[in-house]
Amino acid sequence: MSETTHARATQLIDRLARLLRDEIAAIGQGQLARVEELFPRKQELLAEIETAFADAEHLFTEESAAAEKLRRKLSDLRDLIQTDLSMLRRMTDATSAVAREIDRIRDRQSLSGLYERDGSQPQKSVSSPQRFDQSV
């Protein structure tokens, strides 16, 4: 496998940064379908970056303008990842809260929350038993 160049590393970081900005914007606009659509692309790109940066020490050991630019881009990318992660967590928490509230409402509206005067749960029958006049 050939070594990753500064240009290739910069290109990968820029692509991921663009994708994260798109995802952050979609989350902010409530476009959850768009977030789901971006997920496979994000996974593919992260795998590509992981492979490219597996042996990339040479990119950072030298004191050049390209190495400094790459360090800056990685720092900016880290900030984007943190913002994205924070927004995804809040979205997940909000979705979980909504699901819990729906469950609570459903339970409250069901007969499982009703009790007799003595505190026991009622029989499963919703209607009272019917009595038929059998003396014909």
C-alpha positions in Angstrom: 0.0 0.0 0.0 1.3 3.5 -0.9 1.8 6.2 1.7 -0.9 8.8 2.1 0.1 12.2 0.8 -0.8 15.5 2.4 -3.1 16.3 -0.5 -4.9 12.9 -0.2 -5.3 13.4 3.6 -6.6 16.9 3.2 -9.1 15.8 0.6 -10.4 13.1 2.9 -10.7 15.5 5.8 -12.5 18.0 3.6 -15.0 15.4 2.4 -15.8 14.3 5.9 -16.1 17.9 7.1 -18.5 18.7 4.3 -20.6 15.6 5.1 -20.7 16.5 8.8 -21.8 20.0 8.0 -24.6 18.6 5.8 -25.6 16.2 8.7 -25.5 19.0 11.3 -27.7 21.2 9.0 -30.1 18.3 8.5 -30.4 17.7 12.2 -30.9 21.4 12.8 -33.7 21.5 10.2 -35.3 18.3 11.6 -34.6 16.4 8.3 -34.2 13.0 9.9 -34.5 11.2 6.6 -31.6 13.2 5.3 -29.5 12.2 8.4 -30.4 8.5 7.7 -29.4 9.0 4.0 -26.0 10.4 4.9 -25.2 7.6 7.4 -23.8 5.0 4.9 -21.7 7.6 3.1 -20.3 8.7 6.5 -19.4 5.1 7.4 -17.7 4.5 4.0 -15.7 7.7 4.4 -14.7 7.0 8.0 -13.4 3.5 6.9 -11.5 5.2 4.1 -10.0 7.7 6.5 -9.1 5.0 9.0 -7.2 3.1 6.3 -5.5 6.2 4.9 -4.4 7.4 8.4 -3.4 4.0 9.7 0.3 4.8 8.9 0.3 8.5 8.5 2.9 9.7 11.1 5.1 11.0 8.3 2.4 13.6 7.5 2.8 15.2 10.9 6.5 14.7 11.8 7.8 17.2 9.4 7.6 21.0 10.1 6.1 22.2 6.8 3.2 24.4 5.8 1.3 21.2 4.5 1.8 19.5 7.9 0.6 22.6 9.8 -2.4 22.9 7.5 -3.3 19.3 8.1 -3.1 19.7 11.9 -5.4 22.7 11.7 -7.9 20.8 9.5 -7.9 17.9 11.9 -8.5 20.2 14.8 -11.4 21.8 12.9 -12.7 18.3 12.1 -12.6 17.3 15.7 -14.8 20.3 16.6 -17.2 19.3 13.9 -17.4 15.8 15.1 -18.1 17.0 18.6 -20.9 19.2 17.4 -22.3 16.4 15.3 -22.1 14.0 18.2 -23.8 16.4 20.6 -26.6 17.1 18.2 -27.1 13.3 17.5 -27.2 12.7 21.2 -29.8 15.4 21.8 -31.9 14.1 18.8 -31.7 10.6 20.3 -32.6 11.8 23.8 -35.6 13.8 22.4 -36.8 10.8 20.4 -36.5 8.6 23.4 -38.5 11.1 25.5 -41.2 11.2 22.9 -41.4 7.4 22.8 -41.6 7.2 26.6 -44.4 9.8 26.6 -46.3 7.9 24.0 -46.0 4.7 26.0 -47.1 6.6 29.1 -50.2 8.0 27.4 -51.0 4.6 25.9 -50.8 3.0 29.3 -52.9 5.7 30.9 -55.5 5.3 28.2 -55.6 1.6 28.4 -57.6 -0.4 30.9 -54.4 -1.7 32.6 -54.3 1.5 34.7 -57.8 1.0 36.2 -58.4 -0.4 39.6 -61.4 -1.5 41.7 -62.3 0.3 45.0 -60.3 -2.3 47.0 -57.2 -1.7 44.9 -57.3 -4.8 42.8 -57.2 -4.8 39.1 -60.5 -5.3 37.4 -61.4 -8.5 35.5 -60.3 -8.5 31.9 -63.8 -8.1 30.7 -64.6 -4.6 29.6 -68.3 -4.8 29.8 -70.3 -6.0 32.8 -71.6 -9.6 32.5 -75.0 -9.8 30.7 -77.8 -11.5 32.5 -80.4 -13.3 30.4 -83.9 -14.2 31.6 -83.9 -17.9 31.3 -87.4 -18.5 32.6 -89.3 -18.9 29.4 
